């Protein structure tokens, strides 16, 4: 990357498969998408994901805007010598995926956002914040006080995120169940990849994320023109239904899927999500002969 910055990227799946670039949420790393891909067997596509600025092994970019993700995705496509790809963003990764589709329209074929936030002003009214869990509501209110508010919230809660009583305030029962099932699998993948300890402060990256969400994103959501799908779990405690309905109304070529019984964690839908993202490219390829036993 320019200015000597480093981005840690991950690749999994058939090298000749249609490409999906996945963007993770906050706080997290690209390893979360690798885990979801392998656990759910979406082997009909090629996945490339990466650690966003300041997470895992990627160089921080203090004071970054949401749109600052675009040069990273563009550099990845250039490095792979790929003209176009689909992009997927979950949670805080959703706004970054939106930025990529808006600002690289000729290189993004399709966009899917799951559990994604709209800009702060959309869910800013108290009657909408009341629909979130108390801790998520507090997280937003603290972030509005500035970087130190986000930092104080992170230090108070995130080191204890896996405490069962605290976890219940962030995640639905289904979310918690999936997280428990994936945890040992994720640890095994990390061990096999021999990933070193994070090089940078997750706390700083989280603060940058929260403040970039509150600030102007650097593009207009209604400028997204690629086919877009927005997926939302109706029991989500992190994102309001108003957020996704607003995004759907802003993006002309979009559909909205409201999924009952699901919360913020939508990893069980990964095969469905990736199948939609690469559907057109798969259909345009020559058919693969079916296997015939004894042939």
C-alpha positions in Angstrom: 0.0 0.0 0.0 1.0 3.6 -0.4 2.8 5.5 2.4 4.3 2.2 3.6 1.1 0.9 5.0 0.5 -2.8 5.3 -2.8 -4.8 4.9 -3.0 -8.3 6.1 -5.3 -10.3 3.7 -6.7 -13.8 3.7 -7.7 -15.9 0.8 -9.7 -19.2 0.8 -11.7 -21.2 -1.8 -11.1 -22.2 -5.4 -8.7 -19.8 -7.1 -10.8 -19.9 -10.3 -14.0 -19.2 -8.5 -16.0 -15.9 -8.7 -14.5 -13.5 -6.2 -16.2 -12.1 -3.1 -14.4 -9.4 -1.0 -15.7 -9.5 2.5 -15.3 -6.6 5.0 -15.5 -7.3 8.8 -17.2 -5.4 11.6 -15.9 -3.8 14.8 -13.9 -4.9 16.7 -12.9 -7.8 14.6 -10.5 -9.0 11.9 -10.8 -10.7 8.6 -10.4 -14.1 10.3 -14.1 -13.9 11.2 -15.1 -14.1 7.5 -12.6 -17.0 6.9 -14.2 -18.9 9.8 -17.7 -18.3 8.5 -16.7 -19.4 5.0 -15.1 -22.6 6.0 -17.7 -23.5 8.6 -20.6 -23.0 6.2 -19.0 -24.6 3.1 -19.6 -21.9 0.5 -17.0 -23.6 -1.7 -18.5 -22.3 -5.0 -16.7 -18.9 -4.7 -13.3 -17.5 -3.9 -13.2 -15.4 -0.7 -10.7 -12.6 -0.1 -10.9 -10.7 3.2 -8.6 -8.5 5.2 -7.9 -6.8 8.5 -9.2 -3.2 8.3 -7.0 -0.4 9.4 -5.6 -0.9 12.9 -7.0 -4.4 13.4 -4.9 -7.6 13.4 -1.9 -7.1 11.1 -3.0 -3.9 9.2 -1.4 -0.5 9.7 -3.6 2.0 11.6 -5.0 5.1 9.9 -5.9 7.5 12.7 -8.8 9.8 11.9 -9.8 7.7 8.9 -13.2 8.1 7.2 -15.4 5.3 6.0 -14.5 6.0 2.4 -10.8 5.4 3.2 -11.5 1.7 2.8 -11.8 2.1 -0.9 -8.1 2.4 -1.8 -7.5 -0.9 0.1 -10.2 -2.8 -1.8 -9.0 -1.3 -5.1 -5.4 -2.3 -4.3 -6.5 -5.9 -3.5 -8.3 -6.2 -6.9 -5.3 -4.8 -8.7 -3.0 -7.2 -6.8 -5.1 -10.1 -7.8 -5.5 -8.8 -11.4 -9.2 -9.0 -11.1 -11.4 -6.4 -12.9 -14.6 -6.9 -10.9 -15.8 -8.6 -7.7 -18.8 -8.8 -5.4 -18.4 -7.1 -2.0 -20.0 -8.2 1.3 -20.0 -6.3 4.6 -21.3 -7.3 7.9 -22.1 -5.0 10.9 -19.6 -2.1 10.8 -18.2 -3.6 7.6 -21.5 -2.8 5.9 -20.8 0.9 5.7 -17.4 0.2 4.3 -18.9 -2.1 1.7 -21.3 0.6 0.7 -18.4 3.0 0.3 -16.7 0.5 -2.0 -19.8 0.0 -4.2 -20.5 3.8 -4.3 -16.9 4.8 -5.2 -15.8 1.9 -7.3 -19.0 1.2 -9.4 -17.2 -0.2 -12.4 -15.3 -2.8 -10.3 -18.1 -4.0 -7.9 -20.6 -6.3 -9.5 -23.0 -6.8 -6.5 -23.2 -5.7 -2.9 -24.7 -7.4 0.2 -24.8 -5.8 3.6 -25.9 -7.8 6.7 -26.6 -6.3 10.1 -25.3 -3.0 8.9 -25.7 0.4 10.4 -27.0 3.5 8.5 -25.5 6.8 9.3 -25.9 8.0 12.9 -28.6 10.5 12.1 -31.0 7.8 10.9 -31.3 6.0 14.3 -30.4 9.1 16.3 -33.9 9.8 17.6 -34.5 8.4 21.1 -37.5 6.4 20.1 -35.3 4.3 17.8 -32.4 4.0 20.2 -34.8 2.6 22.7 -35.2 -0.5 20.5 -31.5 -1.4 20.9 -30.1 -3.2 23.9 -29.2 -0.8 26.8 -25.4 -1.4 26.3 -25.5 -0.7 22.6 -27.6 2.4 23.3 -24.9 3.5 25.8 -22.2 2.8 23.3 -23.8 5.2 20.8 -24.4 7.9 23.4 -20.8 7.7 24.6 -19.4 7.8 21.1 -21.3 11.0 20.5 -19.2 12.6 23.2 -16.1 12.1 21.0 -13.1 9.7 20.9 -12.7 9.7 24.7 -16.3 8.6 25.1 -15.7 5.6 22.8 -12.4 4.8 24.5 -14.0 4.8 27.9 -16.8 2.5 26.7 -14.4 0.1 25.1 -12.2 -0.1 28.3 -15.2 -0.7 30.5 -17.0 -3.4 28.5 -15.1 -5.0 25.7 -12.5 -6.8 27.9 -15.4 -8.5 29.5 -17.4 -9.1 26.4 -17.5 -12.9 26.8 -18.8 -12.7 30.3 -22.2 -14.5 30.0 -24.1 -11.8 31.8 -22.6 -9.0 29.7 -22.8 -11.1 26.5 -26.6 -11.4 27.0 -26.9 -7.6 26.8 -25.2 -7.5 23.3 -26.3 -10.8 21.7 -29.5 -12.8 21.3 -29.6 -16.5 22.3 -29.0 -17.6 18.7 -26.1 -15.2 18.4 -24.5 -16.5 21.5 -25.0 -20.1 20.4 -23.4 -19.6 17.0 -20.5 -17.7 18.7 -19.8 -20.6 21.0 -19.9 -23.1 18.2 -17.5 -21.1 16.0 -15.0 -20.2 18.8 -13.0 -23.4 18.8 -13.1 -23.6 15.0 -11.9 -20.0 14.7 -9.0 -20.7 17.2 -8.0 -23.8 15.2 -7.9 -21.8 11.9 -5.8 -19.1 13.6 -3.4 -21.7 14.9 -3.1 -23.3 11.5 -2.4 -19.9 9.9 0.2 -19.3 12.6 -1.0 -15.7 13.0 1.1 -13.6 15.3 -0.4 -11.5 18.1 -2.1 -8.3 16.9 0.5 -5.7 16.0 -1.7 -2.7 16.9 -4.2 -1.5 19.4 -7.7 -2.9 18.9 -8.9 -0.2 21.2 -7.6 2.6 18.9 -9.1 0.9 15.8 -12.4 0.6 17.6 -12.4 4.3 18.5 -11.6 5.2 14.9 -14.5 3.0 13.7 -17.0 4.6 16.1 -16.0 8.1 15.2 -15.9 7.5 11.5 -19.5 6.1 11.7 -20.6 9.4 13.4 -18.7 11.6 10.9 -19.6 12.2 7.2 -18.9 9.0 5.4 -17.3 10.6 2.3 -20.0 9.5 -0.2 -23.8 9.5 -0.6 -25.6 6.2 0.1 -28.0 6.9 -2.7 -25.1 7.0 -5.2 -24.8 3.2 -4.9 -26.1 1.8 -8.3 -25.0 -1.8 -8.3 -27.5 -4.6 -7.4 -27.7 -4.5 -3.6 -29.2 -6.8 -1.0 -29.7 -5.8 2.6 -30.2 -8.6 5.1 -31.4 -8.0 8.7 -32.3 -10.2 11.6 -35.4 -9.0 13.2 -34.1 -9.8 16.7 -30.9 -7.7 16.2 -29.8 -5.9 19.3 -27.1 -3.8 17.6 -28.9 -2.3 14.7 -32.4 -0.9 14.4 -34.9 -1.9 11.7 -35.1 1.8 10.8 -31.4 1.7 9.8 -31.9 -1.0 7.1 -35.3 0.3 5.9 -33.6 3.7 5.4 -30.8 2.1 3.4 -33.3 0.2 1.3 -35.2 3.4 0.5 -32.0 5.2 -0.4 -30.5 2.6 -2.8 -32.5 2.4 -6.0 -31.5 -1.1 -7.0 -31.8 -2.8 -3.7 -33.9 -5.5 -1.9 -34.4 -5.9 1.8 -34.6 -9.3 3.5 -36.1 -9.3 7.1 -35.2 -12.6 8.7 -37.3 -13.7 11.7 -35.7 -15.4 14.7 -32.2 -14.1 13.7 -30.2 -11.5 15.6 -27.0 -9.7 14.6 -25.1 -12.9 13.8 -26.2 -14.0 10.3 -23.3 -16.4 9.6 -25.7 -19.3 9.2 -26.9 -17.6 6.0 -23.4 -17.4 4.5 -24.1 -20.0 1.7 -27.2 -18.1 0.7 -25.5 -14.7 0.9 -22.5 -15.8 -1.2 -24.7 -17.6 -3.7 -26.6 -14.4 -4.4 -23.4 -12.4 -4.7 -21.9 -14.6 -7.4 -25.1 -15.8 -9.0 -24.7 -14.0 -12.3 -21.0 -15.0 -12.8 -21.8 -18.6 -12.0 -24.7 -18.7 -14.5 -22.5 -17.1 -17.2 -19.9 -19.9 -16.9 -20.0 -23.1 -18.9 -21.9 -25.8 -17.1 -19.8 -28.4 -15.2 -20.8 -32.0 -16.2 -22.6 -33.8 -13.4 -20.7 -36.6 -11.8 -22.1 -40.0 -12.7 -21.3 -42.9 -10.4 -19.5 -45.7 -12.4 -18.7 -43.4 -15.3 
